[in-house]
Amino acid sequence: MTLLIVRHAESVENADKYNGFYQDPRPYSGAAAHSISRSIVGLTPRGFRQAQWLAEVLPGLMNHEPHVYTSTYRRATDTALIALPDLPDGWPQQTALLDEQHYGDATYMTKRELFDTYPELAEDRRQRKHIWTAPGGGESLAEAVSKRAAEFAALAQSELQTPCTVVAFTHQTAAVALRSLLEGRELPEILAEERKGKMPNAAILHYDLRDGRFVRTGTTIPLI
């Protein structure tokens, strides 16, 4: 019984991050930035091809009927709909448990702008990224995102009590929290690996549920 964690395919934000979204100074409020990130940001042509690649690869990784979940962000739901277009009625299901870390009023701020606006948060953001809490209603990776990850892992474990494959279309920060939880490793260790190379867009992490524990069994990386 398998859990597959998929980072969404390349979005326009990923491809043109510093030219389009992280302008300095940022031309919109934190609330507007978060709304753009959640509802407007879609896939690039390369991201569309990555999602088509997922459509070729995922069926071979699913040993049983798929139970498919996505975050509530457009780039994740679009990836899922392209990658798995022939799901039964009721799937995929959106869940906020798989959402990107909410950066609150700091959404799309450059580091310079963030540190100038919130100097009291600079040290945590530089040195202890996992406990840094985004201002203006945002989340920390160690608390809110990890709590959501734990709830999703419990949901997946419950689903896998019957023969199925759980597929989760999510985001880089949520995948970090899930890796830490499922692999029994500390967040700083996972983040150190991420600094050397982030989980690529459309990458798939494979886990099997064995004797009540999730075991990492592989990774599939797109060549696109």
C-alpha positions, 0 to 999 in steps of 0.5 A: 500500500503506497503513498505518492507525494507529488510536487506540483509541475512548474508554475509561472511563479517558479519560472519567472520568480524574480522578474515577475513576482518578487519585485522590489518594492512589491507592488501589492499588499500581502493579502493581494499577493496571497490571493494571487499565489493561491488562485491565479498562478498556473502552469507554464508550458514546461509545467504542462509537459511535466504534468503530461509526463506524470500522466505517463508515469503515475499509473505504473506506480499505483498498485491499487485504486487511487485516492487522489488529494490536492492542495487548494492552490491552482497550480497543484489542482491543475497538475492533478487534473492533467496528470490523472484525467480519468479518475472516478467521480469525487476525485481528486479531493482538495484539502488545505492540509496539503497547502503551501506554507502561508507567508501572510503579509510577507508573501512575495516580499524580497528578503531585503523588503522583509528584513527592512519591514520586520527586522525583529524576524530577520534572525529567525528567517536567516538562521532558524527558517523552520521556526520562523513564523510569517507575519500577518497571519502566516505560518511556521514550518515547524508548527502549522505546516507540520501539524497539517502534514501530520493530519494528512499522514493520519488521513493517508494511513487510514485510507491505506487500511484498504487496498488503494494508492494515496496520491498527494499533489502538494508544494515544496514546503508541505513536502518538507514537512511530510518528509520530516514526519514520514521519515522520522528526521528533523526539519533542519536536516531536511532543509539542509538537503533542500539548500543543496537542491530543492525537490524538483517540480513534478518529482514524486516521493514514494512511501510504503506503509509497512507495519503501521510505519511509512518507509521511503522506497524511492524517488522519481524525477522528471527529465523535462 
